[in-house]
């Protein structure tokens, strides 16, 4: 009897481990119990052992049939995340009420801008300058937030711009018609023809672009296919356009931004960004990306005007 009791306890323990939901004592079918009662002690023990073995085999087979959960593969060409100063440093108590940020599925292109503001600033004044830009865009222009996703000062310091998270594909308001699946990086200053572009600024733009594009394994030297969402751009709404994965504002919009001097540095920025991603080949065409259908524009608080540049 002791052997029978041990086998029963073993079977109950197995049921407790493998049965989903609240545990209940295993119930044996009455015919089985009657048959076991008619068998001699050792024969009953043997029969129960066979039953338990069959349950264990069934459970093992069930577990083996379950699909194996595999971790997502990291991008083949990624870059380290550069140091980014959070927006709380510059926005301080100037923050305005605004709707929640919008997101795309990924970032496949970067547009470089300049802020068309004075160049002779101390880098310690960069937060104040960004706050002034924010006040102008959300005040007189009635935007919901600062348009640029990031800003870089002459010393190479990178600042978070638009709210929503630096590591997420936040939809910006920087390149009308092509804000979806893109990131806007603004250089603090004016970089028209003949104006020197600080090397620290160039290097930081390259590092930031390498990181953001690397999250989607996009080669900074490649071209991507984006669909215009606004006829105010260089392309009518709904038009698919091949654009640089790392380009200037002027590539998508009728403007001279980011200025002739900074535009001339874009090839260097592309090469540096590709090197930071670990790309050593000269470059082969990358399969073009196409944006998802653009969501309807979000209306700002207390106004019927939509976000600029959707």
VEXTORDO-741405 format. One record per residue (C-alpha): residue in three letters; x, y, z; residue number from 1. Coordinates in Angstrom, 2 decimals. Example, Ala and Ser with C-alpha at 12.3 -4.5 7.8 and 13.67 -1.06 7.14 Angstrom:
REM residues 2
<Ala,<12.30,-4.50,7.80>,1>,
<Ser,<13.67,-1.06,7.14>,2>,
***
This chain:
REM residues 310
<Unk,<0.00,0.00,0.00>,1>,
<Unk,<2.87,2.32,0.74>,2>,
<Unk,<4.20,1.85,-2.81>,3>,
<Unk,<0.75,2.56,-4.27>,4>,
<Unk,<0.46,5.72,-2.17>,5>,
<Unk,<3.85,6.95,-3.41>,6>,
<Unk,<2.90,6.40,-7.04>,7>,
<Unk,<-0.40,8.24,-6.52>,8>,
<Unk,<1.39,11.17,-4.89>,9>,
<Unk,<3.85,11.27,-7.77>,10>,
<Unk,<1.02,11.36,-10.30>,11>,
<Unk,<-0.77,14.12,-8.36>,12>,
<Unk,<2.42,16.18,-8.26>,13>,
<Unk,<2.85,15.81,-12.01>,14>,
<Unk,<-0.74,16.95,-12.59>,15>,
<Unk,<-0.15,19.92,-10.33>,16>,
<Unk,<2.94,20.98,-12.30>,17>,
<Unk,<1.45,20.59,-15.75>,18>,
<Unk,<-2.21,21.56,-15.41>,19>,
<Unk,<-2.89,25.24,-16.23>,20>,
<Unk,<-5.05,27.33,-13.92>,21>,
<Unk,<-5.82,26.68,-10.25>,22>,
<Unk,<-4.59,23.28,-9.12>,23>,
<Unk,<-7.11,20.64,-8.26>,24>,
<Unk,<-6.31,17.11,-7.08>,25>,
<Unk,<-6.09,14.70,-9.97>,26>,
<Unk,<-9.19,12.52,-10.26>,27>,
<Unk,<-8.73,8.95,-11.42>,28>,
<Unk,<-11.49,7.35,-13.52>,29>,
<Unk,<-13.70,4.98,-11.43>,30>,
<Unk,<-13.15,2.00,-13.78>,31>,
<Unk,<-9.40,2.41,-13.35>,32>,
<Unk,<-9.68,2.50,-9.57>,33>,
<Unk,<-11.92,-0.61,-9.55>,34>,
<Unk,<-9.45,-2.44,-11.78>,35>,
<Unk,<-6.55,-1.44,-9.56>,36>,
<Unk,<-8.42,-2.64,-6.48>,37>,
<Unk,<-8.77,-6.09,-8.04>,38>,
<Unk,<-5.05,-6.42,-8.78>,39>,
<Unk,<-2.46,-7.68,-6.35>,40>,
<Unk,<-0.39,-4.99,-4.67>,41>,
<Unk,<2.69,-5.21,-6.89>,42>,
<Unk,<0.62,-5.47,-10.06>,43>,
<Unk,<-1.32,-2.31,-9.07>,44>,
<Unk,<1.95,-0.49,-8.46>,45>,
<Unk,<3.23,-1.54,-11.87>,46>,
<Unk,<0.01,-0.42,-13.57>,47>,
<Unk,<0.12,2.98,-11.87>,48>,
<Unk,<3.76,3.39,-12.85>,49>,
<Unk,<2.84,2.76,-16.46>,50>,
<Unk,<0.05,5.36,-16.22>,51>,
<Unk,<2.41,7.95,-14.73>,52>,
<Unk,<5.02,7.18,-17.36>,53>,
<Unk,<2.42,7.71,-20.06>,54>,
<Unk,<1.43,11.10,-18.59>,55>,
<Unk,<5.07,12.17,-18.40>,56>,
<Unk,<5.62,11.17,-22.02>,57>,
<Unk,<2.54,13.11,-23.14>,58>,
<Unk,<3.65,16.22,-21.24>,59>,
<Unk,<7.18,16.01,-22.65>,60>,
<Unk,<5.82,15.67,-26.18>,61>,
<Unk,<3.51,18.66,-25.64>,62>,
<Unk,<6.37,20.86,-24.40>,63>,
<Unk,<8.59,19.79,-27.32>,64>,
<Unk,<5.86,20.78,-29.77>,65>,
<Unk,<5.69,24.36,-28.50>,66>,
<Unk,<7.37,26.97,-30.79>,67>,
<Unk,<10.68,28.31,-29.57>,68>,
<Unk,<10.65,32.06,-28.85>,69>,
<Unk,<13.66,33.63,-30.56>,70>,
<Unk,<15.06,37.04,-29.72>,71>,
<Unk,<14.86,39.71,-32.42>,72>,
<Unk,<18.04,40.04,-34.43>,73>,
<Unk,<19.89,43.35,-33.91>,74>,
<Unk,<20.58,45.52,-36.98>,75>,
<Unk,<23.55,44.35,-39.01>,76>,
<Unk,<24.98,47.87,-39.12>,77>,
<Unk,<24.35,49.93,-36.01>,78>,
<Unk,<26.18,52.74,-34.26>,79>,
<Unk,<26.60,53.79,-30.67>,80>,
<Unk,<24.10,56.25,-29.25>,81>,
<Unk,<25.81,59.62,-28.78>,82>,
<Unk,<25.29,61.69,-25.66>,83>,
<Unk,<22.06,63.67,-25.96>,84>,
<Unk,<21.05,66.46,-23.59>,85>,
<Unk,<17.36,66.02,-22.62>,86>,
<Unk,<14.85,68.71,-23.56>,87>,
<Unk,<14.14,69.40,-19.88>,88>,
<Unk,<17.49,71.23,-19.78>,89>,
<Unk,<16.40,73.89,-22.26>,90>,
<Unk,<12.61,73.98,-22.02>,91>,
<Unk,<12.59,74.66,-18.25>,92>,
<Unk,<9.35,76.45,-17.29>,93>,
<Unk,<8.65,77.58,-20.88>,94>,
<Unk,<6.85,74.33,-21.75>,95>,
<Unk,<3.41,74.73,-23.28>,96>,
<Unk,<0.45,72.37,-23.24>,97>,
<Unk,<0.55,70.21,-26.33>,98>,
<Unk,<-1.02,67.06,-27.78>,99>,
<Unk,<0.74,63.72,-27.40>,100>,
<Unk,<3.57,63.01,-29.85>,101>,
<Unk,<2.98,60.99,-33.00>,102>,
<Unk,<5.18,58.09,-34.07>,103>,
<Unk,<6.10,56.27,-37.25>,104>,
<Unk,<7.24,52.67,-37.46>,105>,
<Unk,<10.91,53.53,-38.07>,106>,
<Unk,<13.31,56.25,-39.21>,107>,
<Unk,<14.77,55.68,-42.67>,108>,
<Unk,<16.02,59.17,-43.52>,109>,
<Unk,<17.59,62.20,-41.86>,110>,
<Unk,<17.19,65.81,-42.99>,111>,
<Unk,<19.82,68.32,-41.91>,112>,
<Unk,<18.81,71.96,-41.27>,113>,
<Unk,<20.29,75.17,-39.96>,114>,
<Unk,<18.32,77.42,-37.63>,115>,
<Unk,<19.20,80.65,-39.50>,116>,
<Unk,<20.21,82.24,-36.20>,117>,
<Unk,<23.44,84.08,-35.20>,118>,
<Unk,<26.67,82.06,-35.12>,119>,
<Unk,<28.73,83.93,-32.54>,120>,
<Unk,<27.18,82.44,-29.43>,121>,
<Unk,<28.76,80.85,-26.41>,122>,
<Unk,<27.88,77.16,-26.24>,123>,
<Unk,<26.65,77.70,-22.69>,124>,
<Unk,<23.90,79.87,-24.24>,125>,
<Unk,<22.63,77.07,-26.52>,126>,
<Unk,<19.73,76.10,-24.19>,127>,
<Unk,<18.53,79.71,-24.16>,128>,
<Unk,<18.72,79.89,-27.97>,129>,
<Unk,<16.75,76.66,-28.36>,130>,
<Unk,<14.16,77.91,-25.90>,131>,
<Unk,<13.84,81.08,-28.00>,132>,
<Unk,<13.30,78.97,-31.15>,133>,
<Unk,<10.70,76.90,-29.32>,134>,
<Unk,<8.86,80.03,-28.16>,135>,
<Unk,<8.78,81.39,-31.70>,136>,
<Unk,<7.56,78.19,-33.31>,137>,
<Unk,<4.89,77.46,-30.71>,138>,
<Unk,<3.93,81.12,-30.31>,139>,
<Unk,<3.81,83.24,-33.44>,140>,
<Unk,<3.83,80.22,-35.78>,141>,
<Unk,<1.30,78.26,-33.70>,142>,
<Unk,<3.14,74.93,-33.97>,143>,
<Unk,<2.42,72.31,-31.32>,144>,
<Unk,<6.11,71.85,-30.40>,145>,
<Unk,<9.56,72.67,-31.71>,146>,
<Unk,<9.79,71.16,-35.18>,147>,
<Unk,<13.30,69.65,-35.06>,148>,
<Unk,<13.85,66.27,-33.46>,149>,
<Unk,<17.41,67.26,-32.48>,150>,
<Unk,<19.61,70.35,-32.40>,151>,
<Unk,<23.43,70.52,-32.42>,152>,
<Unk,<25.45,73.52,-31.26>,153>,
<Unk,<28.83,74.74,-32.52>,154>,
<Unk,<30.64,72.76,-29.81>,155>,
<Unk,<29.04,69.51,-30.93>,156>,
<Unk,<26.56,69.19,-28.05>,157>,
<Unk,<23.41,67.36,-29.13>,158>,
<Unk,<20.07,68.44,-27.66>,159>,
<Unk,<16.77,66.62,-27.72>,160>,
<Unk,<14.24,68.76,-29.56>,161>,
<Unk,<10.73,67.55,-30.20>,162>,
<Unk,<9.13,65.58,-27.37>,163>,
<Unk,<8.46,61.87,-27.60>,164>,
<Unk,<11.71,60.08,-26.82>,165>,
<Unk,<15.09,60.26,-28.53>,166>,
<Unk,<15.22,56.54,-29.27>,167>,
<Unk,<11.73,56.41,-30.78>,168>,
<Unk,<10.63,57.31,-34.37>,169>,
<Unk,<8.94,60.59,-33.43>,170>,
<Unk,<7.12,62.33,-36.29>,171>,
<Unk,<8.65,65.79,-36.50>,172>,
<Unk,<7.65,69.06,-38.18>,173>,
<Unk,<10.87,69.93,-39.98>,174>,
<Unk,<10.51,69.01,-43.68>,175>,
<Unk,<7.08,69.70,-45.10>,176>,
<Unk,<5.74,66.66,-46.94>,177>,
<Unk,<8.42,64.33,-45.58>,178>,
<Unk,<8.09,64.33,-41.81>,179>,
<Unk,<7.05,60.70,-41.66>,180>,
<Unk,<9.77,58.09,-41.13>,181>,
<Unk,<12.39,60.84,-40.95>,182>,
<Unk,<14.35,62.75,-38.31>,183>,
<Unk,<15.22,66.45,-38.45>,184>,
<Unk,<18.64,67.56,-37.14>,185>,
<Unk,<19.16,71.32,-36.91>,186>,
<Unk,<22.56,72.99,-36.69>,187>,
<Unk,<22.41,76.06,-34.45>,188>,
<Unk,<23.54,78.94,-36.64>,189>,
<Unk,<23.53,80.18,-40.23>,190>,
<Unk,<25.76,78.34,-42.69>,191>,
<Unk,<25.52,80.14,-45.99>,192>,
<Unk,<28.31,80.17,-48.55>,193>,
<Unk,<31.73,80.91,-47.07>,194>,
<Unk,<30.72,80.42,-43.43>,195>,
<Unk,<32.93,77.85,-41.67>,196>,
<Unk,<31.11,74.89,-40.19>,197>,
<Unk,<32.70,73.77,-36.89>,198>,
<Unk,<34.17,70.28,-37.12>,199>,
<Unk,<32.67,69.34,-33.75>,200>,
<Unk,<29.23,70.12,-35.16>,201>,
<Unk,<29.89,68.05,-38.30>,202>,
<Unk,<31.11,65.08,-36.24>,203>,
<Unk,<28.10,65.18,-33.91>,204>,
<Unk,<25.61,65.35,-36.78>,205>,
<Unk,<27.31,62.31,-38.33>,206>,
<Unk,<27.26,60.38,-35.04>,207>,
<Unk,<23.59,61.18,-34.43>,208>,
<Unk,<22.58,60.26,-37.99>,209>,
<Unk,<24.57,57.02,-37.83>,210>,
<Unk,<22.76,55.99,-34.65>,211>,
<Unk,<19.23,56.91,-35.78>,212>,
<Unk,<19.59,55.33,-39.24>,213>,
<Unk,<21.37,52.32,-37.78>,214>,
<Unk,<18.28,51.43,-35.75>,215>,
<Unk,<16.64,50.52,-39.08>,216>,
<Unk,<19.91,49.32,-40.69>,217>,
<Unk,<19.86,52.15,-43.24>,218>,
<Unk,<23.09,53.09,-45.03>,219>,
<Unk,<23.61,56.88,-44.70>,220>,
<Unk,<24.99,56.91,-48.27>,221>,
<Unk,<21.94,55.23,-49.77>,222>,
<Unk,<18.79,56.59,-51.35>,223>,
<Unk,<15.38,55.84,-49.89>,224>,
<Unk,<11.93,56.11,-51.38>,225>,
<Unk,<9.56,58.34,-49.44>,226>,
<Unk,<6.01,59.35,-50.30>,227>,
<Unk,<5.12,63.03,-50.06>,228>,
<Unk,<2.21,63.81,-47.76>,229>,
<Unk,<1.95,67.50,-48.66>,230>,
<Unk,<1.94,69.25,-52.03>,231>,
<Unk,<3.82,72.16,-50.44>,232>,
<Unk,<7.01,70.12,-50.80>,233>,
<Unk,<9.00,69.60,-53.99>,234>,
<Unk,<6.66,66.69,-54.78>,235>,
<Unk,<2.89,66.57,-54.99>,236>,
<Unk,<1.08,64.71,-52.24>,237>,
<Unk,<1.11,60.98,-52.90>,238>,
<Unk,<4.21,61.12,-55.09>,239>,
<Unk,<6.96,58.61,-54.32>,240>,
<Unk,<10.37,60.29,-54.47>,241>,
<Unk,<13.90,58.89,-54.22>,242>,
<Unk,<15.74,61.02,-51.67>,243>,
<Unk,<19.08,60.77,-49.86>,244>,
<Unk,<18.93,58.78,-46.64>,245>,
<Unk,<21.01,61.61,-45.18>,246>,
<Unk,<20.19,64.82,-46.99>,247>,
<Unk,<19.55,68.50,-46.57>,248>,
<Unk,<16.22,70.26,-46.11>,249>,
<Unk,<16.53,71.59,-49.67>,250>,
<Unk,<16.42,68.06,-51.09>,251>,
<Unk,<12.72,67.83,-50.24>,252>,
<Unk,<11.53,71.44,-49.90>,253>,
<Unk,<12.00,74.68,-51.84>,254>,
<Unk,<14.60,76.31,-49.61>,255>,
<Unk,<18.32,77.00,-49.38>,256>,
<Unk,<18.46,75.31,-45.93>,257>,
<Unk,<20.83,74.09,-44.50>,258>,
<Unk,<22.92,76.68,-46.32>,259>,
<Unk,<25.59,76.21,-48.99>,260>,
<Unk,<28.41,75.71,-46.48>,261>,
<Unk,<26.70,72.95,-44.50>,262>,
<Unk,<25.34,71.36,-47.68>,263>,
<Unk,<28.92,71.07,-48.92>,264>,
<Unk,<29.81,69.07,-45.79>,265>,
<Unk,<27.02,66.49,-46.27>,266>,
<Unk,<29.19,64.03,-48.29>,267>,
<Unk,<31.69,64.00,-45.42>,268>,
<Unk,<28.88,63.54,-42.90>,269>,
<Unk,<27.55,60.57,-44.89>,270>,
<Unk,<30.95,58.90,-45.06>,271>,
<Unk,<31.59,59.40,-41.36>,272>,
<Unk,<28.14,58.09,-40.44>,273>,
<Unk,<28.64,55.00,-42.62>,274>,
<Unk,<32.03,54.35,-40.99>,275>,
<Unk,<30.49,54.66,-37.52>,276>,
<Unk,<27.98,51.99,-38.57>,277>,
<Unk,<30.86,49.70,-39.47>,278>,
<Unk,<30.32,49.94,-43.22>,279>,
<Unk,<33.63,49.73,-45.07>,280>,
<Unk,<32.51,49.03,-48.65>,281>,
<Unk,<32.06,51.75,-51.23>,282>,
<Unk,<28.33,51.24,-51.26>,283>,
<Unk,<25.75,49.28,-53.20>,284>,
<Unk,<22.22,50.48,-53.81>,285>,
<Unk,<19.96,49.73,-50.89>,286>,
<Unk,<16.43,48.46,-51.38>,287>,
<Unk,<14.17,51.53,-51.23>,288>,
<Unk,<11.83,52.08,-48.31>,289>,
<Unk,<8.28,53.34,-48.75>,290>,
<Unk,<6.40,55.20,-46.05>,291>,
<Unk,<3.15,53.99,-44.62>,292>,
<Unk,<0.02,56.02,-45.39>,293>,
<Unk,<0.23,59.29,-43.48>,294>,
<Unk,<-2.10,59.59,-40.49>,295>,
<Unk,<-4.52,62.52,-40.42>,296>,
<Unk,<-2.98,65.68,-38.96>,297>,
<Unk,<-3.45,66.29,-35.25>,298>,
<Unk,<-5.11,69.60,-34.39>,299>,
<Unk,<-3.29,71.77,-31.89>,300>,
<Unk,<-4.88,73.03,-28.69>,301>,
<Unk,<-7.12,76.09,-29.02>,302>,
<Unk,<-6.74,76.40,-32.79>,303>,
<Unk,<-8.09,74.80,-35.94>,304>,
<Unk,<-4.73,74.89,-37.68>,305>,
<Unk,<-3.04,71.49,-38.11>,306>,
<Unk,<0.55,70.77,-37.28>,307>,
<Unk,<2.87,72.38,-39.76>,308>,
<Unk,<4.48,70.21,-42.38>,309>,
<Unk,<2.43,67.03,-42.07>,310>,
***
